[in-house]
Amino acid sequence: MPGMLSKIHRLNKKKDFDNIFQQGDLAQDSFLAVRFLPNQKETSRFGLVVRAKTAPKATDRNRLKRQLREVIRRHLKKIKTGIDFVLVVKAKLAGADYNSIEAALLNLLEKKKLYV
């Protein structure tokens, strides 16, 4: 499907999330927290966390996840490979427009030299 982040770029397993939360490095600002950990793969994988406390309505949580996946998909070629990422959305990002979400994510990745 066009516009979707392919399966090989998604993190689904709880043990992968737990591993990244325990051992991963952290970059954060007032909008997003990004945890990342090198993996032994050719690709980077991404997991998204939007807590119900951050966005109480499921539709809002899903919209945020869709928008983040789209940012990732569009910039995938410039994001460093071989790294697992978990993006944790903070309350300030809920209700933000696409451009703000894009800017927040790319700024964090650039800060940690994960975006070329």
A tleap script that builds the chain and sets N, CA, C and O, in Angstrom:
source leaprc.protein.ff14SB
mol = sequence {
  NMET PRO GLY MET LEU SER LYS ILE HIE ARG
  LEU ASN LYS LYS LYS ASP PHE ASP ASN ILE
  PHE GLN GLN GLY ASP LEU ALA GLN ASP SER
  PHE LEU ALA VAL ARG PHE LEU PRO ASN GLN
  LYS GLU THR SER ARG PHE GLY LEU VAL VAL
  ARG ALA LYS THR ALA PRO LYS ALA THR ASP
  ARG ASN ARG LEU LYS ARG GLN LEU ARG GLU
  VAL ILE ARG ARG HIE LEU LYS LYS ILE LYS
  THR GLY ILE ASP PHE VAL LEU VAL VAL LYS
  ALA LYS LEU ALA GLY ALA ASP TYR ASN SER
  ILE GLU ALA ALA LEU LEU ASN LEU LEU GLU
  LYS LYS LYS LEU TYR CVAL
}
set mol.1.N position { 0.828 -1.185 0.000 }
set mol.1.CA position { 0.000 0.000 0.000 }
set mol.1.C position { 0.876 1.253 0.000 }
set mol.1.O position { 1.798 1.349 0.810 }
set mol.2.N position { 0.618 2.198 -0.871 }
set mol.2.CA position { 1.422 3.419 -0.839 }
set mol.2.C position { 1.107 4.206 0.426 }
set mol.2.O position { -0.030 4.220 0.897 }
set mol.3.N position { 2.124 4.856 0.966 }
set mol.3.CA position { 1.901 5.668 2.141 }
set mol.3.C position { 2.032 4.919 3.455 }
set mol.3.O position { 1.875 5.506 4.526 }
set mol.4.N position { 2.320 3.622 3.378 }
set mol.4.CA position { 2.483 2.881 4.629 }
set mol.4.C position { 3.954 2.606 4.908 }
set mol.4.O position { 4.762 2.457 3.991 }
set mol.5.N position { 4.276 2.544 6.170 }
set mol.5.CA position { 5.623 2.165 6.573 }
set mol.5.C position { 5.676 0.644 6.502 }
set mol.5.O position { 4.884 -0.033 7.157 }
set mol.6.N position { 6.595 0.103 5.720 }
set mol.6.CA position { 6.606 -1.340 5.481 }
set mol.6.C position { 6.907 -2.126 6.763 }
set mol.6.O position { 7.493 -1.604 7.711 }
set mol.7.N position { 6.493 -3.383 6.759 }
set mol.7.CA position { 6.619 -4.242 7.937 }
set mol.7.C position { 8.053 -4.369 8.451 }
set mol.7.O position { 8.283 -4.438 9.658 }
set mol.8.N position { 9.016 -4.398 7.524 }
set mol.8.CA position { 10.406 -4.566 7.976 }
set mol.8.C position { 10.908 -3.364 8.771 }
set mol.8.O position { 11.942 -3.445 9.434 }
set mol.9.N position { 10.176 -2.245 8.705 }
set mol.9.CA position { 10.572 -1.043 9.439 }
set mol.9.C position { 9.750 -0.831 10.703 }
set mol.9.O position { 9.819 0.234 11.317 }
set mol.10.N position { 8.966 -1.844 11.099 }
set mol.10.CA position { 8.127 -1.699 12.283 }
set mol.10.C position { 8.610 -2.574 13.424 }
set mol.10.O position { 9.062 -3.700 13.213 }
set mol.11.N position { 8.509 -2.045 14.632 }
set mol.11.CA position { 8.787 -2.809 15.848 }
set mol.11.C position { 7.448 -3.260 16.421 }
set mol.11.O position { 6.565 -2.433 16.648 }
set mol.12.N position { 7.287 -4.548 16.656 }
set mol.12.CA position { 6.016 -5.034 17.187 }
set mol.12.C position { 6.148 -5.795 18.499 }
set mol.12.O position { 5.231 -5.779 19.320 }
set mol.13.N position { 7.265 -6.453 18.700 }
set mol.13.CA position { 7.394 -7.353 19.846 }
set mol.13.C position { 7.665 -6.602 21.154 }
set mol.13.O position { 8.460 -5.663 21.204 }
set mol.14.N position { 6.982 -7.045 22.201 }
set mol.14.CA position { 7.144 -6.418 23.510 }
set mol.14.C position { 8.599 -6.485 23.980 }
set mol.14.O position { 9.108 -5.535 24.575 }
set mol.15.N position { 9.264 -7.610 23.709 }
set mol.15.CA position { 10.660 -7.739 24.182 }
set mol.15.C position { 11.568 -6.721 23.488 }
set mol.15.O position { 12.530 -6.246 24.092 }
set mol.16.N position { 11.277 -6.377 22.224 }
set mol.16.CA position { 12.063 -5.348 21.541 }
set mol.16.C position { 11.854 -3.987 22.209 }
set mol.16.O position { 12.813 -3.254 22.453 }
set mol.17.N position { 10.594 -3.657 22.504 }
set mol.17.CA position { 10.298 -2.395 23.188 }
set mol.17.C position { 10.993 -2.358 24.547 }
set mol.17.O position { 11.652 -1.375 24.886 }
set mol.18.N position { 10.843 -3.438 25.325 }
set mol.18.CA position { 11.445 -3.496 26.659 }
set mol.18.C position { 12.953 -3.320 26.588 }
set mol.18.O position { 13.537 -2.585 27.384 }
set mol.19.N position { 13.578 -3.993 25.637 }
set mol.19.CA position { 15.015 -3.919 25.450 }
set mol.19.C position { 15.462 -2.479 25.169 }
set mol.19.O position { 16.444 -2.005 25.740 }
set mol.20.N position { 14.741 -1.797 24.293 }
set mol.20.CA position { 15.096 -0.420 23.932 }
set mol.20.C position { 14.892 0.511 25.124 }
set mol.20.O position { 15.710 1.399 25.366 }
set mol.21.N position { 13.796 0.311 25.877 }
set mol.21.CA position { 13.555 1.159 27.047 }
set mol.21.C position { 14.619 0.943 28.114 }
set mol.21.O position { 14.983 1.886 28.817 }
set mol.22.N position { 15.129 -0.290 28.252 }
set mol.22.CA position { 16.122 -0.567 29.279 }
set mol.22.C position { 17.527 -0.136 28.870 }
set mol.22.O position { 18.258 0.439 29.675 }
set mol.23.N position { 17.908 -0.412 27.621 }
set mol.23.CA position { 19.295 -0.192 27.222 }
set mol.23.C position { 19.496 0.959 26.249 }
set mol.23.O position { 20.627 1.386 26.015 }
set mol.24.N position { 18.410 1.461 25.683 }
set mol.24.CA position { 18.529 2.457 24.628 }
set mol.24.C position { 18.952 3.823 25.124 }
set mol.24.O position { 18.798 4.156 26.300 }
set mol.25.N position { 19.484 4.600 24.211 }
set mol.25.CA position { 19.867 5.975 24.454 }
set mol.25.C position { 18.619 6.842 24.325 }
set mol.25.O position { 17.650 6.429 23.688 }
set mol.26.N position { 18.622 8.020 24.909 }
set mol.26.CA position { 17.429 8.858 24.918 }
set mol.26.C position { 17.709 10.239 24.355 }
set mol.26.O position { 18.711 10.870 24.690 }
set mol.27.N position { 16.813 10.699 23.497 }
set mol.27.CA position { 16.826 12.094 23.041 }
set mol.27.C position { 15.410 12.587 23.235 }
set mol.27.O position { 14.458 11.914 22.839 }
set mol.28.N position { 15.256 13.773 23.849 }
set mol.28.CA position { 13.889 14.250 24.035 }
set mol.28.C position { 13.817 15.770 24.041 }
set mol.28.O position { 14.784 16.467 24.349 }
set mol.29.N position { 12.633 16.253 23.688 }
set mol.29.CA position { 12.322 17.668 23.835 }
set mol.29.C position { 10.913 17.733 24.413 }
set mol.29.O position { 10.419 16.736 24.940 }
set mol.30.N position { 10.264 18.881 24.325 }
set mol.30.CA position { 8.948 18.995 24.958 }
set mol.30.C position { 7.848 18.285 24.167 }
set mol.30.O position { 6.734 18.144 24.673 }
set mol.31.N position { 8.131 17.831 22.932 }
set mol.31.CA position { 7.119 17.177 22.102 }
set mol.31.C position { 7.259 15.656 22.056 }
set mol.31.O position { 6.266 14.929 22.067 }
set mol.32.N position { 8.502 15.191 22.004 }
set mol.32.CA position { 8.771 13.773 21.749 }
set mol.32.C position { 9.927 13.271 22.595 }
set mol.32.O position { 10.832 14.026 22.952 }
set mol.33.N position { 9.882 11.985 22.908 }
set mol.33.CA position { 11.048 11.308 23.476 }
set mol.33.C position { 11.391 10.193 22.493 }
set mol.33.O position { 10.522 9.413 22.105 }
set mol.34.N position { 12.646 10.119 22.095 }
set mol.34.CA position { 13.078 9.079 21.161 }
set mol.34.C position { 14.123 8.224 21.853 }
set mol.34.O position { 15.183 8.713 22.243 }
set mol.35.N position { 13.816 6.954 21.999 }
set mol.35.CA position { 14.796 6.003 22.520 }
set mol.35.C position { 15.314 5.214 21.332 }
set mol.35.O position { 14.545 4.834 20.449 }
set mol.36.N position { 16.617 4.965 21.307 }
set mol.36.CA position { 17.191 4.248 20.167 }
set mol.36.C position { 18.323 3.348 20.610 }
set mol.36.O position { 19.035 3.626 21.574 }
set mol.37.N position { 18.467 2.250 19.865 }
set mol.37.CA position { 19.438 1.224 20.203 }
set mol.37.C position { 19.873 0.561 18.906 }
set mol.37.O position { 19.019 0.184 18.104 }
set mol.38.N position { 21.178 0.403 18.671 }
set mol.38.CA position { 21.610 -0.288 17.450 }
set mol.38.C position { 21.059 -1.715 17.410 }
set mol.38.O position { 20.981 -2.394 18.434 }
set mol.39.N position { 20.679 -2.156 16.211 }
set mol.39.CA position { 20.238 -3.538 16.041 }
set mol.39.C position { 21.225 -4.231 15.102 }
set mol.39.O position { 22.102 -3.579 14.536 }
set mol.40.N position { 21.092 -5.513 14.938 }
set mol.40.CA position { 22.023 -6.261 14.077 }
set mol.40.C position { 21.442 -6.445 12.683 }
set mol.40.O position { 21.701 -7.453 12.025 }
set mol.41.N position { 20.659 -5.477 12.235 }
set mol.41.CA position { 19.971 -5.616 10.959 }
set mol.41.C position { 20.415 -4.552 9.962 }
set mol.41.O position { 21.104 -3.593 10.312 }
set mol.42.N position { 20.003 -4.744 8.717 }
set mol.42.CA position { 20.338 -3.790 7.651 }
set mol.42.C position { 19.430 -2.568 7.698 }
set mol.42.O position { 19.767 -1.514 7.159 }
set mol.43.N position { 18.266 -2.716 8.351 }
set mol.43.CA position { 17.279 -1.647 8.341 }
set mol.43.C position { 17.081 -1.069 9.732 }
set mol.43.O position { 17.469 -1.670 10.734 }
set mol.44.N position { 16.472 0.105 9.774 }
set mol.44.CA position { 16.048 0.673 11.045 }
set mol.44.C position { 14.593 0.306 11.254 }
set mol.44.O position { 13.816 0.227 10.303 }
set mol.45.N position { 14.229 0.082 12.518 }
set mol.45.CA position { 12.838 -0.251 12.834 }
set mol.45.C position { 12.291 0.775 13.824 }
set mol.45.O position { 13.030 1.344 14.627 }
set mol.46.N position { 10.985 0.995 13.746 }
set mol.46.CA position { 10.365 2.050 14.535 }
set mol.46.C position { 9.157 1.526 15.289 }
set mol.46.O position { 8.349 0.774 14.745 }
set mol.47.N position { 9.041 1.929 16.546 }
set mol.47.CA position { 7.864 1.638 17.353 }
set mol.47.C position { 7.319 2.969 17.846 }
set mol.47.O position { 8.083 3.896 18.116 }
set mol.48.N position { 6.004 3.063 17.964 }
set mol.48.CA position { 5.372 4.315 18.375 }
set mol.48.C position { 4.563 4.086 19.644 }
set mol.48.O position { 3.863 3.082 19.777 }
set mol.49.N position { 4.668 5.033 20.574 }
set mol.49.CA position { 3.908 4.949 21.815 }
set mol.49.C position { 3.168 6.264 22.002 }
set mol.49.O position { 3.778 7.328 22.113 }
set mol.50.N position { 1.842 6.173 22.035 }
set mol.50.CA position { 1.016 7.342 22.352 }
set mol.50.C position { 0.100 6.910 23.492 }
set mol.50.O position { -0.827 6.125 23.290 }
set mol.51.N position { 0.361 7.418 24.672 }
set mol.51.CA position { -0.399 6.995 25.848 }
set mol.51.C position { -1.787 7.617 25.859 }
set mol.51.O position { -2.001 8.704 25.324 }
set mol.52.N position { -2.715 6.915 26.473 }
set mol.52.CA position { -4.093 7.402 26.577 }
set mol.52.C position { -4.145 8.709 27.379 }
set mol.52.O position { -5.033 9.537 27.180 }
set mol.53.N position { -3.191 8.875 28.274 }
set mol.53.CA position { -3.120 10.104 29.057 }
set mol.53.C position { -2.722 11.290 28.163 }
set mol.53.O position { -3.161 12.419 28.381 }
set mol.54.N position { -1.890 11.015 27.164 }
set mol.54.CA position { -1.431 12.040 26.234 }
set mol.54.C position { -2.550 12.481 25.305 }
set mol.54.O position { -2.786 13.676 25.125 }
set mol.55.N position { -3.233 11.513 24.719 }
set mol.55.CA position { -4.349 11.788 23.813 }
set mol.55.C position { -5.487 10.846 24.207 }
set mol.55.O position { -5.481 9.678 23.821 }
set mol.56.N position { -6.461 11.343 24.971 }
set mol.56.CA position { -7.508 10.462 25.510 }
set mol.56.C position { -8.328 9.729 24.447 }
set mol.56.O position { -8.766 8.603 24.685 }
set mol.57.N position { -8.541 10.335 23.293 }
set mol.57.CA position { -9.357 9.681 22.264 }
set mol.57.C position { -8.502 8.797 21.362 }
set mol.57.O position { -7.436 9.208 20.905 }
set mol.58.N position { -8.978 7.585 21.110 }
set mol.58.CA position { -8.252 6.644 20.255 }
set mol.58.C position { -8.023 7.230 18.859 }
set mol.58.O position { -6.974 7.009 18.256 }
set mol.59.N position { -8.992 7.967 18.356 }
set mol.59.CA position { -8.827 8.546 17.016 }
set mol.59.C position { -7.649 9.512 16.979 }
set mol.59.O position { -6.915 9.567 15.993 }
set mol.60.N position { -7.473 10.274 18.060 }
set mol.60.CA position { -6.344 11.206 18.126 }
set mol.60.C position { -5.018 10.456 18.220 }
set mol.60.O position { -4.036 10.832 17.581 }
set mol.61.N position { -5.000 9.381 19.031 }
set mol.61.CA position { -3.776 8.580 19.140 }
set mol.61.C position { -3.417 7.971 17.794 }
set mol.61.O position { -2.255 7.989 17.387 }
set mol.62.N position { -4.407 7.436 17.112 }
set mol.62.CA position { -4.157 6.818 15.809 }
set mol.62.C position { -3.701 7.842 14.781 }
set mol.62.O position { -2.825 7.553 13.965 }
set mol.63.N position { -4.288 9.038 14.810 }
set mol.63.CA position { -3.875 10.089 13.874 }
set mol.63.C position { -2.402 10.449 14.102 }
set mol.63.O position { -1.634 10.586 13.149 }
set mol.64.N position { -2.019 10.600 15.374 }
set mol.64.CA position { -0.623 10.914 15.691 }
set mol.64.C position { 0.308 9.827 15.166 }
set mol.64.O position { 1.355 10.123 14.590 }
set mol.65.N position { -0.074 8.572 15.366 }
set mol.65.CA position { 0.770 7.466 14.902 }
set mol.65.C position { 0.882 7.464 13.379 }
set mol.65.O position { 1.964 7.258 12.828 }
set mol.66.N position { -0.240 7.694 12.707 }
set mol.66.CA position { -0.218 7.740 11.237 }
set mol.66.C position { 0.692 8.862 10.742 }
set mol.66.O position { 1.468 8.677 9.805 }
set mol.67.N position { 0.589 10.021 11.379 }
set mol.67.CA position { 1.404 11.158 10.958 }
set mol.67.C position { 2.886 10.888 11.208 }
set mol.67.O position { 3.723 11.212 10.365 }
set mol.68.N position { 3.214 10.308 12.341 }
set mol.68.CA position { 4.617 9.974 12.627 }
set mol.68.C position { 5.151 8.938 11.645 }
set mol.68.O position { 6.277 9.060 11.161 }
set mol.69.N position { 4.342 7.914 11.350 }
set mol.69.CA position { 4.783 6.902 10.387 }
set mol.69.C position { 5.029 7.524 9.019 }
set mol.69.O position { 5.957 7.133 8.310 }
set mol.70.N position { 4.199 8.489 8.651 }
set mol.70.CA position { 4.361 9.158 7.358 }
set mol.70.C position { 5.664 9.975 7.328 }
set mol.70.O position { 6.381 9.961 6.328 }
set mol.71.N position { 5.966 10.681 8.419 }
set mol.71.CA position { 7.227 11.432 8.502 }
set mol.71.C position { 8.402 10.467 8.339 }
set mol.71.O position { 9.337 10.731 7.582 }
set mol.72.N position { 8.340 9.355 9.054 }
set mol.72.CA position { 9.415 8.357 8.984 }
set mol.72.C position { 9.555 7.831 7.564 }
set mol.72.O position { 10.659 7.760 7.025 }
set mol.73.N position { 8.413 7.459 6.957 }
set mol.73.CA position { 8.434 6.894 5.607 }
set mol.73.C position { 9.052 7.874 4.594 }
set mol.73.O position { 9.839 7.480 3.734 }
set mol.74.N position { 8.680 9.151 4.714 }
set mol.74.CA position { 9.172 10.144 3.753 }
set mol.74.C position { 10.665 10.443 3.914 }
set mol.74.O position { 11.333 10.834 2.957 }
set mol.75.N position { 11.180 10.257 5.131 }
set mol.75.CA position { 12.573 10.608 5.408 }
set mol.75.C position { 13.455 9.395 5.659 }
set mol.75.O position { 14.599 9.533 6.089 }
set mol.76.N position { 12.921 8.201 5.389 }
set mol.76.CA position { 13.620 6.961 5.716 }
set mol.76.C position { 15.019 6.880 5.113 }
set mol.76.O position { 15.941 6.378 5.755 }
set mol.77.N position { 15.183 7.367 3.894 }
set mol.77.CA position { 16.489 7.282 3.213 }
set mol.77.C position { 17.572 8.072 3.943 }
set mol.77.O position { 18.756 7.754 3.833 }
set mol.78.N position { 17.167 9.107 4.692 }
set mol.78.CA position { 18.145 9.940 5.386 }
set mol.78.C position { 18.347 9.554 6.851 }
set mol.78.O position { 19.260 10.056 7.507 }
set mol.79.N position { 17.493 8.659 7.364 }
set mol.79.CA position { 17.630 8.225 8.755 }
set mol.79.C position { 18.635 7.083 8.805 }
set mol.79.O position { 18.586 6.157 7.995 }
set mol.80.N position { 19.552 7.165 9.774 }
set mol.80.CA position { 20.599 6.162 9.902 }
set mol.80.C position { 20.029 4.749 9.968 }
set mol.80.O position { 19.013 4.524 10.626 }
set mol.81.N position { 20.671 3.792 9.291 }
set mol.81.CA position { 20.164 2.420 9.285 }
set mol.81.C position { 20.791 1.603 10.408 }
set mol.81.O position { 21.797 2.000 10.996 }
set mol.82.N position { 20.177 0.451 10.697 }
set mol.82.CA position { 20.711 -0.447 11.721 }
set mol.82.C position { 20.398 -0.015 13.135 }
set mol.82.O position { 21.131 -0.356 14.064 }
set mol.83.N position { 19.301 0.745 13.317 }
set mol.83.CA position { 18.947 1.230 14.646 }
set mol.83.C position { 17.460 0.991 14.886 }
set mol.83.O position { 16.639 1.185 13.989 }
set mol.84.N position { 17.121 0.571 16.096 }
set mol.84.CA position { 15.716 0.463 16.493 }
set mol.84.C position { 15.333 1.734 17.247 }
set mol.84.O position { 16.066 2.185 18.127 }
set mol.85.N position { 14.194 2.301 16.902 }
set mol.85.CA position { 13.716 3.530 17.530 }
set mol.85.C position { 12.371 3.280 18.192 }
set mol.85.O position { 11.535 2.557 17.650 }
set mol.86.N position { 12.156 3.876 19.364 }
set mol.86.CA position { 10.822 3.936 19.951 }
set mol.86.C position { 10.527 5.413 20.166 }
set mol.86.O position { 11.253 6.105 20.880 }
set mol.87.N position { 9.456 5.887 19.540 }
set mol.87.CA position { 9.055 7.287 19.658 }
set mol.87.C position { 7.914 7.372 20.657 }
set mol.87.O position { 6.874 6.738 20.477 }
set mol.88.N position { 8.107 8.157 21.708 }
set mol.88.CA position { 7.070 8.331 22.719 }
set mol.88.C position { 6.541 9.759 22.589 }
set mol.88.O position { 7.274 10.727 22.790 }
set mol.89.N position { 5.274 9.868 22.255 }
set mol.89.CA position { 4.653 11.178 22.042 }
set mol.89.C position { 4.307 11.811 23.383 }
set mol.89.O position { 3.769 11.150 24.272 }
set mol.90.N position { 4.621 13.104 23.521 }
set mol.90.CA position { 4.269 13.839 24.734 }
set mol.90.C position { 3.020 14.680 24.469 }
set mol.90.O position { 2.654 14.923 23.319 }
set mol.91.N position { 2.376 15.119 25.547 }
set mol.91.CA position { 1.084 15.802 25.448 }
set mol.91.C position { 1.122 17.037 24.539 }
set mol.91.O position { 0.137 17.335 23.864 }
set mol.92.N position { 2.231 17.743 24.517 }
set mol.92.CA position { 2.328 18.960 23.706 }
set mol.92.C position { 2.147 18.685 22.212 }
set mol.92.O position { 1.692 19.553 21.467 }
set mol.93.N position { 2.506 17.472 21.778 }
set mol.93.CA position { 2.419 17.140 20.356 }
set mol.93.C position { 0.989 16.781 19.946 }
set mol.93.O position { 0.635 16.881 18.771 }
set mol.94.N position { 0.172 16.365 20.909 }
set mol.94.CA position { -1.221 16.019 20.599 }
set mol.94.C position { -1.930 17.253 20.056 }
set mol.94.O position { -1.909 18.317 20.675 }
set mol.95.N position { -2.545 17.104 18.916 }
set mol.95.CA position { -3.255 18.229 18.310 }
set mol.95.C position { -2.383 19.105 17.429 }
set mol.95.O position { -2.874 20.066 16.836 }
set mol.96.N position { -1.085 18.786 17.332 }
set mol.96.CA position { -0.194 19.580 16.468 }
set mol.96.C position { -0.424 19.201 15.004 }
set mol.96.O position { -0.896 18.104 14.705 }
set mol.97.N position { -0.090 20.109 14.108 }
set mol.97.CA position { -0.254 19.794 12.681 }
set mol.97.C position { 0.945 18.981 12.184 }
set mol.97.O position { 1.954 18.838 12.875 }
set mol.98.N position { 0.803 18.456 10.972 }
set mol.98.CA position { 1.817 17.562 10.396 }
set mol.98.C position { 3.203 18.203 10.369 }
set mol.98.O position { 4.194 17.560 10.717 }
set mol.99.N position { 3.273 19.465 9.956 }
set mol.99.CA position { 4.582 20.132 9.837 }
set mol.99.C position { 5.294 20.251 11.180 }
set mol.99.O position { 6.516 20.124 11.253 }
set mol.100.N position { 4.531 20.495 12.240 }
set mol.100.CA position { 5.135 20.584 13.583 }
set mol.100.C position { 5.661 19.224 14.022 }
set mol.100.O position { 6.738 19.123 14.610 }
set mol.101.N position { 4.891 18.180 13.731 }
set mol.101.CA position { 5.301 16.822 14.088 }
set mol.101.C position { 6.577 16.462 13.340 }
set mol.101.O position { 7.516 15.914 13.918 }
set mol.102.N position { 6.600 16.777 12.047 }
set mol.102.CA position { 7.775 16.509 11.216 }
set mol.102.C position { 8.994 17.242 11.763 }
set mol.102.O position { 10.063 16.648 11.910 }
set mol.103.N position { 8.840 18.521 12.061 }
set mol.103.CA position { 9.957 19.330 12.570 }
set mol.103.C position { 10.465 18.785 13.905 }
set mol.103.O position { 11.674 18.696 14.118 }
set mol.104.N position { 9.552 18.422 14.798 }
set mol.104.CA position { 9.940 17.912 16.119 }
set mol.104.C position { 10.781 16.640 15.990 }
set mol.104.O position { 11.823 16.511 16.631 }
set mol.105.N position { 10.320 15.702 15.156 }
set mol.105.CA position { 11.039 14.434 15.001 }
set mol.105.C position { 12.398 14.639 14.347 }
set mol.105.O position { 13.404 14.121 14.831 }
set mol.106.N position { 12.435 15.392 13.247 }
set mol.106.CA position { 13.700 15.569 12.533 }
set mol.106.C position { 14.724 16.331 13.371 }
set mol.106.O position { 15.918 16.039 13.303 }
set mol.107.N position { 14.269 17.304 14.162 }
set mol.107.CA position { 15.196 18.043 15.038 }
set mol.107.C position { 15.863 17.121 16.045 }
set mol.107.O position { 17.070 17.200 16.275 }
set mol.108.N position { 15.058 16.242 16.643 }
set mol.108.CA position { 15.623 15.305 17.625 }
set mol.108.C position { 16.622 14.356 16.975 }
set mol.108.O position { 17.698 14.110 17.521 }
set mol.109.N position { 16.266 13.825 15.808 }
set mol.109.CA position { 17.166 12.889 15.124 }
set mol.109.C position { 18.461 13.592 14.709 }
set mol.109.O position { 19.540 13.008 14.806 }
set mol.110.N position { 18.360 14.837 14.250 }
set mol.110.CA position { 19.563 15.589 13.855 }
set mol.110.C position { 20.452 15.850 15.066 }
set mol.110.O position { 21.677 15.774 14.975 }
set mol.111.N position { 19.829 16.158 16.194 }
set mol.111.CA position { 20.585 16.446 17.403 }
set mol.111.C position { 21.476 15.268 17.799 }
set mol.111.O position { 22.600 15.460 18.262 }
set mol.112.N position { 20.972 14.064 17.616 }
set mol.112.CA position { 21.721 12.854 17.969 }
set mol.112.C position { 22.472 12.262 16.778 }
set mol.112.O position { 22.959 11.133 16.846 }
set mol.113.N position { 22.564 13.019 15.697 }
set mol.113.CA position { 23.287 12.609 14.477 }
set mol.113.C position { 22.751 11.298 13.886 }
set mol.113.O position { 23.512 10.459 13.404 }
set mol.114.N position { 21.435 11.149 13.935 }
set mol.114.CA position { 20.778 9.963 13.393 }
set mol.114.C position { 20.081 10.282 12.062 }
set mol.114.O position { 19.499 9.410 11.417 }
set mol.115.N position { 20.162 11.539 11.685 }
set mol.115.CA position { 19.516 11.993 10.450 }
set mol.115.C position { 20.565 12.730 9.629 }
set mol.115.O position { 21.210 13.657 10.118 }
set mol.116.N position { 20.729 12.311 8.380 }
set mol.116.CA position { 21.790 12.903 7.546 }
set mol.116.C position { 21.209 13.929 6.612 }
set mol.116.O position { 21.940 14.537 5.831 }
savepdb mol mol.pdb
quit
